[in-house]
Amino acid sequence: MECRVAPLREFLRVDLDTCAMSLCHDGSEMQQELLEADSTTVIAVVYDGIHPVAWAASHTWRGMQTLEGFTRHSFRRRGLQRFAATGLIAAGVLDLTKTLAVFSPHCCSLTRSLGFSSVVLFLHRNGDWTEVHT
């Protein structure tokens, strides 16, 4: 496995298309960003050989840094999100001392184990993102 961390627009178009079409929820904002292929968002892509199998990225949202990611179903439970998120931390994209917003309950334990002390979970309810106390 290899993890590459770079601005989204520096990746090969074929890799971005793979991430958009098979490693994103249909209709998501991240899927659209990957398809447009011109973003400065830094993304960590994990490869199995030459094939992308997971990614993690961070944006600023509501004044907080975010951690978003997706792993191909057949590669889950192997630590690939930890691998990708660690790449973002090592590259200085994520700051362990700042509040981090996540959008899946599965991310809460991952982010705390990475050393984030302030993690806020948001879930999509009634057409809006609502903070959930964990």
C-alpha positions in Angstrom: 0.0 0.0 0.0 1.1 3.5 -0.7 -0.4 6.8 0.4 0.1 10.0 -1.7 -0.8 13.4 -0.2 -1.2 16.3 -2.6 -3.6 19.0 -3.8 -6.5 17.2 -5.6 -5.7 18.9 -9.0 -2.2 17.3 -8.9 -3.6 13.7 -9.2 -4.1 11.9 -12.4 -7.6 12.4 -13.8 -8.1 8.6 -14.0 -7.4 8.3 -10.2 -9.8 11.2 -9.4 -12.5 9.6 -11.6 -12.0 6.3 -9.7 -12.3 8.0 -6.4 -15.4 10.0 -7.5 -17.3 7.0 -9.1 -16.4 4.2 -6.8 -15.2 5.8 -3.5 -17.8 8.4 -2.9 -21.5 8.6 -2.1 -23.5 9.4 -5.2 -24.3 13.1 -5.4 -22.0 14.2 -2.6 -20.1 17.5 -2.6 -16.8 15.6 -2.6 -17.8 13.5 -5.6 -18.5 16.7 -7.5 -15.2 18.2 -6.4 -13.3 15.1 -7.5 -15.1 15.1 -10.9 -14.2 18.8 -11.4 -10.5 17.9 -10.8 -9.4 21.5 -10.3 -9.5 21.9 -6.5 -6.6 23.0 -4.2 -8.1 20.7 -1.5 -5.3 18.5 -0.2 -6.3 14.8 -0.4 -4.5 11.6 0.8 -5.1 8.7 -1.6 -4.2 5.2 -0.6 -3.3 2.9 -3.5 -3.2 -0.9 -3.7 -0.6 -1.1 -6.5 -1.9 1.4 -9.0 -5.5 1.4 -7.9 -7.0 3.9 -5.5 -8.8 2.1 -2.7 -9.3 4.8 -0.1 -9.0 8.6 0.4 -9.2 11.2 3.1 -9.5 15.0 2.7 -10.0 18.0 4.9 -11.9 21.3 4.3 -12.7 24.3 6.4 -16.4 24.1 7.3 -18.3 26.3 9.8 -14.9 27.5 11.0 -13.6 24.0 11.7 -11.3 21.7 10.0 -13.0 18.5 8.7 -11.9 15.0 8.1 -13.8 13.2 5.3 -12.9 9.9 3.7 -14.1 6.7 2.0 -12.6 3.2 1.7 -13.6 0.6 -0.9 -15.8 -2.0 0.9 -13.4 -4.9 0.2 -10.5 -3.0 1.9 -12.3 -1.9 5.0 -11.1 -2.8 8.5 -7.4 -2.6 7.4 -6.5 0.8 8.8 -6.5 2.6 5.5 -8.4 5.6 6.9 -5.9 5.9 9.7 -3.1 5.6 7.1 -4.7 8.4 5.0 -5.5 10.7 7.9 -2.0 10.3 9.3 -0.7 11.4 5.9 -2.8 14.6 6.2 -1.5 15.2 9.8 2.1 14.6 8.6 1.6 17.0 5.7 0.4 19.7 8.1 -3.1 19.7 6.6 -4.8 18.6 9.9 -3.9 20.3 13.2 -4.3 18.0 16.3 -4.8 21.1 18.5 -7.8 22.5 16.6 -11.4 21.4 16.6 -12.2 18.7 14.0 -15.7 18.2 12.5 -16.6 14.7 11.3 -19.7 13.4 9.6 -19.8 9.7 10.6 -19.9 8.1 14.1 -17.1 5.8 12.9 -14.7 8.7 12.6 -15.0 9.8 16.2 -13.0 6.9 17.7 -10.5 7.1 14.8 -9.9 10.8 15.3 -9.5 10.6 19.0 -7.0 7.7 18.7 -5.0 9.9 16.3 -4.7 12.5 19.0 -7.5 15.0 18.3 -8.9 16.3 21.6 -11.8 18.2 20.3 -14.0 16.3 17.8 -17.5 17.3 16.8 -19.9 14.9 15.1 -22.4 16.2 12.6 -25.2 14.1 11.1 -27.4 15.0 8.2 -31.0 15.4 9.5 -34.0 17.1 7.9 -31.9 18.6 5.1 -29.2 20.1 7.4 -26.1 19.1 9.3 -26.9 18.9 13.0 -24.3 18.6 15.8 -24.6 15.4 17.8 -23.2 15.1 21.3 -21.0 12.1 21.7 
